[in-house]
Amino acid sequence: MEYTNLGRSTMTVSKICLGTMHFEEEYGITIGPENSQFRDFSALCRELGEPDGVVATAWVLQHPAVDSAIVGVRTVEQLDGLDRAASLVLEPAVLERLDTIFNINNGRRIGPGASPEAHSW
């Protein structure tokens, strides 16, 4: 694996790690209020009357390829809603809207060659 210095620091990181810092350009999205995916997702959650985190966790839990969700909480308050997410059943129309908002076909191209190089930055 190839490593490089991080900026002017003496810290070295893999090029794969460094690549994650450029996801906005690679995936064509931005983080912030101008991001239409986040805005549309929050609007859908408001329609459902549920917090964003509850809907996001419920969506992950209802995905057929997912056996469990890994949620990283740092505070007791962040545990609020996890029980609701586990019991929330999202209707097929809602799941379809979520799939439309977060279309997995819009993303970074897969490069030529074998894994992991074909899937790395």
Secondary structure, DSSP 8 states (H G I E B T S, - for coil): --EEE-TTSS-EEEHHHHHGGGHHHHHT--SSTT-HHHHHHHHHHHHHT--HHHHHHHHHHHSTT-S------SSGGGGTTHHHHHH----HHHHHHHHHHT-TTSS----SSSTTGGG--
